[in-house]
């Protein structure tokens, strides 16, 4: 690891968990290259549609604990 990278890493580890997560997201986004405006618009529409479905009760959410238990249950049955 280069000295500059080590210095950045040390500084980053002093950030709060939320700040580190935000920094990680920004760094990952920087690797994605140029974004397609049409794709961004399509995702925005999709997110809005899904939020509307939840808000109107058209779809129901499932608690994470239930999803997690079901996933681990599937893994247990694969052995």
Secondary structure as UniProt FT lines:
FT   HELIX           3..13
FT   HELIX           17..31
FT   HELIX           37..55
FT   TURN            56..57
FT   HELIX           64..78
//
